[in-house]
Amino acid sequence: MKQARNGDVAPLPVTWLHRVEAVNAFEFCVWLGRQPSHPTVTSQQAAAALATFREDLALGHFLRPARLSEAILERQAEELSLRHTARHGFRTYDLLHVASALLLGCDTFWSFDERTVEARETRRLESSSWQGR
């Protein structure tokens, strides 16, 4: 974070897809916290996390709003689907995530979803600077 605040690294691009995913992820944590053997996350904690995410996005130090043409994103995701989904079973969200990274020219790819990492690798996006996380 210090490097981001100092301008030593470029802020991460955040599209509409990431914003929707953040909202859902925080709310999912609330639901998951009600299940046995999962840490409790309250609605208030989820709201605070979302507020922090939105503040970080507005400040632009670590995150930056990014826009992609819907038509271009659709074409890129469709191309990925036609090339890889029948063989690997990728979900639409996975394809949109990878397509967004490609179109934004990202040099690092982060995901906790193994399928998304596999989609990235299938598309030959791996290099020393791309990381599936």
Backbone as CSV, one residue per row, in Angstrom:
resi,resn,N_x,N_y,N_z,CA_x,CA_y,CA_z,C_x,C_y,C_z
1,MET,0.824,-1.187,0.000,0.000,0.000,0.000,0.868,1.250,0.000
2,LYS,1.974,1.197,0.746,2.852,2.363,0.807,3.372,2.711,-0.586
3,GLN,3.778,1.670,-1.344,4.267,1.897,-2.700,3.175,2.517,-3.571
4,ALA,1.947,2.036,-3.415,0.839,2.577,-4.197,0.586,4.029,-3.831
5,ARG,0.600,4.335,-2.540,0.370,5.722,-2.103,1.468,6.662,-2.577
6,ASN,2.698,6.145,-2.668,3.821,6.959,-3.133,3.875,7.069,-4.653
7,GLY,3.010,6.341,-5.333,3.009,6.376,-6.795,4.084,5.508,-7.408
8,ASP,4.653,4.583,-6.621,5.715,3.705,-7.123,5.185,2.563,-7.981
9,VAL,3.911,2.270,-7.848,3.278,1.231,-8.660,1.971,1.791,-9.218
10,ALA,1.584,1.266,-10.353,0.341,1.727,-10.971,-0.850,1.175,-10.197
11,PRO,-1.904,1.965,-10.063,-3.115,1.460,-9.403,-3.746,0.330,-10.214
12,LEU,-4.397,-0.581,-9.525,-5.071,-1.704,-10.178,-6.356,-1.227,-10.844
13,PRO,-6.600,-1.642,-12.081,-7.843,-1.252,-12.742,-9.023,-2.022,-12.155
14,VAL,-10.119,-1.320,-11.929,-11.332,-1.917,-11.375,-12.481,-1.593,-12.318
15,THR,-13.059,-2.637,-12.910,-14.178,-2.479,-13.841,-15.497,-2.648,-13.092
16,TRP,-16.601,-2.485,-13.801,-17.925,-2.712,-13.221,-18.036,-4.125,-12.680
17,LEU,-17.391,-5.066,-13.352,-17.435,-6.461,-12.930,-16.780,-6.637,-11.561
18,HIS,-15.654,-5.979,-11.351,-14.977,-6.047,-10.053,-15.811,-5.390,-8.958
19,ARG,-16.439,-4.285,-9.297,-17.269,-3.597,-8.294,-18.438,-4.472,-7.861
20,VAL,-19.096,-5.114,-8.815,-20.209,-6.016,-8.489,-19.686,-7.204,-7.687
21,GLU,-18.563,-7.743,-8.079,-17.975,-8.873,-7.367,-17.629,-8.492,-5.923
22,ALA,-17.118,-7.296,-5.706,-16.782,-6.867,-4.343,-18.030,-6.822,-3.465
23,VAL,-19.091,-6.213,-3.965,-20.339,-6.153,-3.198,-20.809,-7.560,-2.857
24,ASN,-20.859,-8.427,-3.847,-21.341,-9.783,-3.620,-20.417,-10.561,-2.683
25,ALA,-19.116,-10.387,-2.822,-18.163,-11.104,-1.964,-18.343,-10.722,-0.500
26,PHE,-18.519,-9.439,-0.225,-18.711,-9.016,1.164,-20.014,-9.572,1.720
27,GLU,-21.071,-9.545,0.927,-22.355,-10.083,1.387,-22.308,-11.603,1.520
28,PHE,-21.567,-12.250,0.632,-21.393,-13.702,0.726,-20.686,-14.078,2.016
29,CYS,-19.738,-13.261,2.438,-19.039,-13.510,3.701,-20.000,-13.454,4.885
30,VAL,-20.977,-12.562,4.821,-21.987,-12.494,5.881,-22.771,-13.810,5.904
31,TRP,-23.231,-14.247,4.743,-23.968,-15.508,4.656,-23.103,-16.680,5.120
32,LEU,-21.875,-16.733,4.616,-20.979,-17.829,4.961,-20.705,-17.862,6.459
33,GLY,-20.612,-16.699,7.085,-20.367,-16.622,8.517,-21.485,-17.208,9.355
34,ARG,-22.640,-17.383,8.768,-23.772,-18.002,9.476,-23.740,-19.521,9.379
35,GLN,-22.827,-20.042,8.572,-22.717,-21.488,8.395,-21.778,-22.048,9.455
36,PRO,-21.973,-23.308,9.833,-21.101,-23.920,10.842,-19.629,-23.898,10.423
37,SER,-18.783,-23.680,11.372,-17.308,-23.706,11.240,-16.729,-22.633,10.314
38,HIS,-17.431,-21.539,10.135,-16.892,-20.414,9.363,-16.835,-19.188,10.264
39,PRO,-15.840,-18.342,10.065,-15.764,-17.127,10.890,-16.965,-16.218,10.640
40,THR,-17.439,-15.602,11.683,-18.593,-14.722,11.586,-18.180,-13.370,11.014
41,VAL,-18.923,-12.925,10.025,-18.788,-11.582,9.475,-20.169,-10.942,9.592
42,THR,-20.238,-9.817,10.268,-21.525,-9.153,10.456,-21.861,-8.275,9.263
43,SER,-23.114,-7.904,9.159,-23.535,-6.977,8.102,-22.794,-5.648,8.229
44,GLN,-22.542,-5.221,9.459,-21.820,-3.971,9.688,-20.369,-4.078,9.204
45,GLN,-19.743,-5.216,9.458,-18.370,-5.414,8.981,-18.324,-5.434,7.459
46,ALA,-19.286,-6.099,6.848,-19.341,-6.136,5.383,-19.553,-4.738,4.821
47,ALA,-20.427,-3.958,5.451,-20.674,-2.585,4.997,-19.413,-1.727,5.148
48,ALA,-18.680,-1.928,6.229,-17.434,-1.169,6.433,-16.388,-1.552,5.385
49,ALA,-16.294,-2.837,5.075,-15.351,-3.290,4.052,-15.705,-2.707,2.689
50,LEU,-16.997,-2.692,2.372,-17.433,-2.126,1.101,-17.149,-0.623,1.045
51,ALA,-17.392,0.068,2.145,-17.113,1.511,2.193,-15.617,1.782,1.992
52,THR,-14.776,0.948,2.579,-13.322,1.098,2.420,-12.920,0.847,0.972
53,PHE,-13.482,-0.182,0.371,-13.210,-0.483,-1.034,-13.584,0.712,-1.914
54,ARG,-14.766,1.249,-1.688,-15.223,2.387,-2.497,-14.363,3.627,-2.258
55,GLU,-13.944,3.836,-1.028,-13.062,4.970,-0.727,-11.715,4.803,-1.414
56,ASP,-11.146,3.594,-1.332,-9.878,3.327,-2.012,-10.003,3.565,-3.515
57,LEU,-11.115,3.168,-4.087,-11.342,3.363,-5.516,-11.439,4.850,-5.850
58,ALA,-12.131,5.600,-5.008,-12.282,7.039,-5.244,-10.952,7.782,-5.108
59,LEU,-10.106,7.356,-4.169,-8.820,8.022,-3.962,-7.843,7.758,-5.103
60,GLY,-7.927,6.576,-5.698,-7.095,6.263,-6.855,-5.648,5.932,-6.565
61,HIS,-5.277,5.713,-5.307,-3.887,5.372,-4.990,-3.574,3.921,-5.325
62,PHE,-4.462,3.037,-4.923,-4.244,1.613,-5.076,-5.143,1.021,-6.163
63,LEU,-6.317,1.582,-6.311,-7.299,1.137,-7.288,-7.682,2.300,-8.182
64,ARG,-8.048,1.992,-9.426,-8.525,3.056,-10.319,-9.698,2.531,-11.132
65,PRO,-10.705,3.376,-11.328,-11.818,2.958,-12.175,-11.334,2.703,-13.605
66,ALA,-11.831,1.645,-14.200,-11.463,1.309,-15.580,-12.737,0.981,-16.344
67,ARG,-12.809,1.467,-17.559,-13.980,1.224,-18.393,-13.566,0.414,-19.620
68,LEU,-14.438,-0.516,-19.956,-14.244,-1.314,-21.161,-15.518,-1.238,-21.981
69,SER,-15.349,-1.164,-23.286,-16.501,-1.204,-24.179,-17.185,-2.554,-24.033
70,GLU,-18.489,-2.510,-23.834,-19.256,-3.755,-23.699,-19.101,-4.629,-24.941
71,ALA,-19.123,-4.021,-26.105,-19.019,-4.786,-27.353,-17.649,-5.453,-27.482
72,ILE,-16.611,-4.737,-27.134,-15.257,-5.300,-27.237,-15.068,-6.404,-26.204
73,LEU,-15.569,-6.171,-24.985,-15.471,-7.192,-23.945,-16.240,-8.445,-24.358
74,GLU,-17.417,-8.243,-24.920,-18.218,-9.381,-25.366,-17.484,-10.181,-26.439
75,ARG,-16.887,-9.494,-27.404,-16.148,-10.189,-28.471,-14.979,-10.993,-27.906
76,GLN,-14.227,-10.371,-26.978,-13.064,-11.052,-26.394,-13.506,-12.284,-25.600
77,ALA,-14.563,-12.141,-24.791,-15.060,-13.264,-23.991,-15.612,-14.376,-24.891
78,GLU,-16.298,-13.987,-25.960,-16.828,-14.981,-26.892,-15.697,-15.757,-27.552
79,GLU,-14.648,-15.047,-27.946,-13.488,-15.711,-28.547,-12.874,-16.723,-27.572
80,LEU,-12.708,-16.319,-26.335,-12.171,-17.227,-25.318,-13.085,-18.438,-25.134
81,SER,-14.386,-18.190,-25.105,-15.343,-19.273,-24.935,-15.253,-20.278,-26.083
82,LEU,-15.256,-19.775,-27.302,-15.211,-20.667,-28.462,-13.919,-21.473,-28.509
83,ARG,-12.837,-20.905,-28.023,-11.561,-21.613,-28.041,-11.409,-22.610,-26.898
84,HIS,-12.010,-22.328,-25.739,-11.603,-23.081,-24.554,-12.701,-23.707,-23.705
85,THR,-13.928,-23.192,-23.733,-14.930,-23.661,-22.775,-15.323,-25.123,-22.974
86,ALA,-15.496,-25.571,-24.191,-15.895,-26.965,-24.426,-14.865,-27.950,-23.874
87,ARG,-13.609,-27.568,-23.885,-12.550,-28.440,-23.368,-12.333,-28.304,-21.869
88,HIS,-12.528,-27.084,-21.340,-12.129,-26.827,-19.951,-13.278,-26.463,-19.017
89,GLY,-14.464,-26.210,-19.551,-15.619,-25.935,-18.710,-15.603,-24.596,-18.001
90,PHE,-15.088,-23.570,-18.650,-15.028,-22.251,-18.016,-16.411,-21.637,-17.879
91,ARG,-16.607,-20.894,-16.824,-17.848,-20.159,-16.590,-17.727,-18.770,-17.217
92,THR,-18.862,-18.157,-17.444,-18.897,-16.832,-18.062,-18.080,-15.827,-17.263
93,TYR,-18.264,-15.822,-15.946,-17.525,-14.876,-15.112,-16.014,-15.041,-15.284
94,ASP,-15.544,-16.295,-15.340,-14.116,-16.548,-15.530,-13.632,-15.923,-16.840
95,LEU,-14.425,-16.126,-17.888,-14.051,-15.589,-19.201,-14.049,-14.067,-19.208
96,LEU,-15.035,-13.466,-18.545,-15.079,-12.000,-18.466,-13.886,-11.456,-17.690
97,HIS,-13.477,-12.164,-16.642,-12.331,-11.745,-15.839,-11.054,-11.769,-16.685
98,VAL,-10.828,-12.863,-17.391,-9.640,-12.988,-18.231,-9.695,-11.997,-19.396
99,ALA,-10.860,-11.881,-20.037,-11.003,-10.944,-21.157,-10.731,-9.512,-20.709
100,SER,-11.219,-9.151,-19.537,-10.971,-7.808,-19.007,-9.480,-7.567,-18.820
101,ALA,-8.801,-8.543,-18.227,-7.355,-8.400,-18.009,-6.610,-8.242,-19.333
102,LEU,-6.998,-9.029,-20.321,-6.365,-8.926,-21.639,-6.580,-7.542,-22.246
103,LEU,-7.812,-7.081,-22.216,-8.144,-5.804,-22.848,-7.538,-4.612,-22.115
104,LEU,-7.367,-4.739,-20.816,-6.772,-3.647,-20.039,-5.244,-3.665,-20.093
105,GLY,-4.677,-4.702,-20.716,-3.222,-4.791,-20.834,-2.544,-5.037,-19.490
106,CYS,-3.223,-5.739,-18.604,-2.666,-6.001,-17.278,-1.436,-6.895,-17.387
107,ASP,-0.447,-6.634,-16.536,0.750,-7.474,-16.542,0.763,-8.446,-15.367
108,THR,-0.254,-8.369,-14.519,-0.395,-9.283,-13.401,-1.855,-9.715,-13.327
109,PHE,-2.059,-10.980,-13.053,-3.417,-11.517,-12.996,-3.609,-12.186,-11.650
110,TRP,-4.609,-11.738,-10.909,-4.881,-12.324,-9.591,-6.236,-12.971,-9.586
111,SER,-6.291,-14.169,-9.031,-7.563,-14.849,-8.850,-7.392,-15.928,-7.805
112,PHE,-8.420,-16.102,-6.984,-8.445,-17.209,-6.044,-9.162,-18.404,-6.659
113,ASP,-9.671,-18.243,-7.847,-10.433,-19.278,-8.533,-9.497,-20.044,-9.468
114,GLU,-9.303,-21.321,-9.176,-8.394,-22.129,-9.985,-8.803,-22.184,-11.455
115,ARG,-10.104,-22.165,-11.728,-10.559,-22.195,-13.125,-10.144,-20.926,-13.858
116,THR,-10.211,-19.804,-13.175,-9.816,-18.557,-13.811,-8.320,-18.565,-14.099
117,VAL,-7.542,-19.089,-13.165,-6.100,-19.211,-13.387,-5.846,-20.136,-14.562
118,GLU,-6.610,-21.234,-14.640,-6.472,-22.164,-15.754,-6.842,-21.481,-17.075
119,ALA,-7.882,-20.645,-17.053,-8.272,-19.920,-18.264,-7.138,-19.022,-18.726
120,ARG,-6.516,-18.356,-17.780,-5.387,-17.485,-18.106,-4.273,-18.300,-18.732
121,GLU,-3.962,-19.452,-18.144,-2.877,-20.283,-18.655,-3.228,-20.879,-20.011
122,THR,-4.488,-21.264,-20.183,-4.926,-21.822,-21.451,-4.773,-20.796,-22.560
123,ARG,-5.008,-19.564,-22.247,-4.914,-18.478,-23.227,-3.458,-18.068,-23.455
124,ARG,-2.544,-18.779,-22.787,-1.107,-18.501,-22.892,-0.781,-17.094,-22.398
125,LEU,-1.365,-16.746,-21.306,-1.082,-15.435,-20.714,-0.009,-15.530,-19.658
126,GLU,0.430,-16.768,-19.385,1.422,-16.905,-18.340,2.761,-16.355,-18.828
127,SER,3.418,-15.689,-17.934,4.788,-15.243,-18.124,5.308,-15.001,-16.730
128,SER,6.524,-14.587,-16.609,7.070,-14.378,-15.271,6.333,-13.279,-14.537
129,SER,5.654,-12.391,-15.254,4.978,-11.296,-14.578,3.503,-11.590,-14.280
130,TRP,2.932,-12.683,-14.835,1.542,-13.034,-14.549,1.513,-14.021,-13.421
131,GLN,0.658,-13.775,-12.459,0.593,-14.638,-11.289,-0.846,-15.007,-11.016
132,GLY,-1.124,-16.285,-10.910,-2.428,-16.732,-10.465,-2.413,-16.780,-8.951
133,ARG,-3.192,-15.927,-8.317,-3.211,-15.889,-6.855,-4.621,-16.002,-6.390
